[in-house]
Amino acid sequence: MNFEEYLNYEVTLYGRAENSVYGPVLVCGPRSMVYIDGLPEWDAADVGGVAEVTGTLAAEGNDADLRAPDGSAMHGVGRRYIVKNASWEILP
C-alpha cells in the first residue's frame, strides 16, 4: 500500500496488531506498518490479532534521519506513518 497517497485523509486500515520498541503498530503487509497515536501499547491478548484502525494518516521523520553526518547508517525509525486521532478495534 502506498501510504503517501492517503496522507492527511481519514483512513480505515486493517492489519495485524503488534508492539514495537517505538510503540504499537498495525502491520498492513510486508514492510507496511503504521503507528497508532493515542495507544500506549496493544494488550498482550490482542497482539497478533486482526485490528481495524480509523483516523487521519500522517507522516513524521524522513529516511535521512537514518544517516549520520558522515553518511554511515544509523539505527532508528526514519520516515514513519501514524494514524492520528485514532480509534481501534480488535476483530474476531
Secondary structure by P-SEA (a helix, b strand, c coil): cccccccccccccbbbbbbccccccccccccbbbbbcccccccccccccbbbbbcbbbbcccccccccccccccccccbbbbbccbbbbbcc
